Amino acid sequence: MKRRGLVIAIDGTIGTGKTTTARQVAERLGYRHLDTGAMYRAVALAATRRGVGPEDEDALEALLATATIDLDSGRGRVLLDGQDISEAIRRPDITRRAGAYANVPLVRHSLVTQQQRLGQLGGVVAEGRDIAAVVFPDAELKIALVADLDERARRRHRELTDKGVCITLEQVRSDIQTRDREDAVRDYGGTSAANEIVEIDTTDMTLADQVDCVVALARQRGA
């Protein structure tokens, strides 16, 4: 099966700019953008709407069998059963719940299988937690974005308030710290060695700088 380009895997904590960076890198390279975190958020939203908790595995299995999650990467949209949920999945309440559903093995197995299928032909910029270590351990370019906590909180707060969400900077900072702690103790059996991952500190970088940096690395690897 002929590959159409590289697999670029971008990991990073909340507020490092991984989603926007990945989307713009994909646009620059003519690749597909695969937002894996959006898929987990979509499951969390669907489960919340149906009143299904992360502990109810039978109901979750039924939900995964019937719900359709579509990443309309060309328009930057996420669709759940044909409905645009791009904004709904970014609400703070869904962000807080997404991790609990992502920790359920059957949810991870289902979504990782879909993600790997979407990336098998290459030509994709995939982003999300553990994307390089677990989902695409053989990716040609693996990147981890990091940034100072206070800067990440300011970015995330600005993003939310621009969308009309009423939330304090202190609450955003607390939510990010909670997610950081949860991510730090998760182990999904990743296989990537640390020296395979290029770390980029985005604290003092503009978005354009981040995109240029990743595109340059991709070009070096043949993109």
Secondary structure, 3 states (H helix, E strand, C coil): CCCCCCEEEEEECCCCCHHHHHHHHHHHHCCEEEEHHHHHHHHHHHHHHHCCCCCCHHHHHHHHHHCCEEEECCCCEEEECCEECCCHHHCHHHHHHHHHHHCCHHHHHHHHHHHHHHHCCCCEEEECCCHHHHHCCCCCEEEEEECCHHHHHHHHHHHHHHCCCCCCHHHHHHHHHHHHHHHHHCCCCCCCCHHHEEEEECCCCCHHHHHHHHHHHHHHCCC
